[in-house]
Amino acid sequence: MASYSRTGTHKTSRTSGPAIAGLVCGIVGIFLLPIVLGPLAIVFGAVALRQTGSLMAKWDIGLGVLDLVLMILMFAVAAGNGGGFSWHIG
């Protein structure tokens, strides 16, 4: 007689913790501390890409690179303005 078990199928999520952490670091890094959060997004994205190969991991790396490019652009603008940013309204 055949025995049957009542095991359900478990769906595994392809989204990993490092992918979510990298996405958060990349998005927040656009607005705050891109010098720290940009490289963290790249590292978390590389770890997640190695683990799952998900699209979110590729977005992490892209956002990390965007953070670093924006940071370099801000430094270049600040250097061209005598070392600081100034906003003149009116």
N, C-alpha and C positions, 0 to 999 in steps of 0.2 A: 504494500500500500504506500502510495506517495504521500509525503508530508509537505504541507504548504505553510509558508510563514507569512505573517502579516507585516512585512516590512514595506514601507512606502518608499517611493523614489525621492531622493534628496536632490534638489537642484542646487548646484554650486554656483556661487556668484563669481563672475570673472573680475569683479572690482575688488581691488585689494586695499588694505589700509594705507600703504605708502602712496598709492595713486590718489586717494582722497587727501592725504596730507600734502602732497605735492600740488594738487589743485588749489587747496586753500592757501598755501604759501605763495603760489604764483599769482592768484587774484589779489590777495592782500598786499603782496609785494609791489603791485603797480602803484598803490597809494602810499604805503608806509615801508620804510627800510628796504629798498630794493637791493642794497648791497649785501644784505644778509639773507633775505627771503628768496632772491633770485637763484643763487647757487643751491639753496636748500630744495627749491622746487625741481631743479635739474637733477640733483642726487636722488630725491624721492621718485622722480619720474623714471630715472634709469633703473632703479631697483624694481619698480613696478613693471617696467617694460620687460625686464629679465624674468620676473615671476609669471606675469600673465600675458604680456604682449597686447594689452588692451589699448584702445584708442585714447582713453583718459590719460594713460601714461605718456603718450605722445603729446597731448595737450599740455601736460605738466612741463615737459622739456621745452616746448614752444613758449609757454608763459614765462619760464625762467630765463630764457634767452631774451625775451621782450623786456623783462625787468632789467637785465644787465644793459641792454641797448639804451633804454630810457635813462638809466643812471649815467651812462657815459655821455649821452646827449645833454643831460642836466649839468654835468660837470663842464662840458664844453661851453655851454651858454653862460654859466657862472664865470668861467675864466675869461670869456669875451666881454663881460660886463664889469670887469674889475674885481672879480671874486665874490659877487653876490647877486641875488635876484632882487629886482625892484619893480613894483607895479605902479604905474601912474594912471590914475583914472581921472578923466575930466581935463 
